[in-house]
Amino acid sequence: MPTARSPRTPRTDAVLTGAVEVARAAALEVAEPGTVGEHLEVVLEAERLATHYFACSATAYPGWRWAVTLSRVPRARKATVSEVHLLPGEGALLAPEWVPYAERLAPGDIGPGDRTAFVEDDPRLEAGFEATGEEDVDAVALWELGLGRPRVLSPEGRDAAATRWYDGERGPGSEGARKAPAPCRTCGYFVPMSGALRSVFGVCANEWSPADGDVVALDFGCGAHSEVDVEQRPSEKIDPPVLDDESEIVFTER
């Protein structure tokens, strides 16, 4: 059986490669005055089809090129303009690559009235009834399923949250933890979390603490610990005042 042949690009086409001024005139028709620069190259795209490239001198498009594609019918000695484009070249100034809305969000971007798009295949979540193999996690999953929640944290989502919290401002490496007199795990205001995260995190319930209502690591701490006190210093002794009865006070009139 005969095999299909791939299109053959000709080595030369004198009519198309020589039609530089035809291509330039086509570019000048659509370009702003003074923005079509020198002829850069001509590329034979296919049989009787070539593209001429001209430099773009517009200040708003550095590195871009005008591309004018010419064609001709078989045995014709005249080039015909097919299309004109402004295309980016090497080092061209381009707009940033488009990023989906869900991936552009950053922590703190969601305000009152905002809502995020539903992510069906979120790797941080899994079906609430799906067994994970961990007794504590499975127990929580079954309990939450009973509340009507179709998805709960997956191991990946739980690990990501734990890493974010542990490395954050309420973790053991923060400045507050390094200066704290005692860790949260010994504080009466520390409320342990349930499930697998219980062994590492809890919630602060001390209204005087800067971490009140926040998730804190067991090794975090602050100056509002329930079992510590301020340093007791001895009272400063002040000598009684001395009155000099023999001194004279002179009043002058103004």
Order of alpha helices (4+ residues) and beta strands (2+ residues): alpha-alpha-beta-beta-beta-beta-alpha-beta-alpha-beta-alpha-alpha-beta-beta-beta
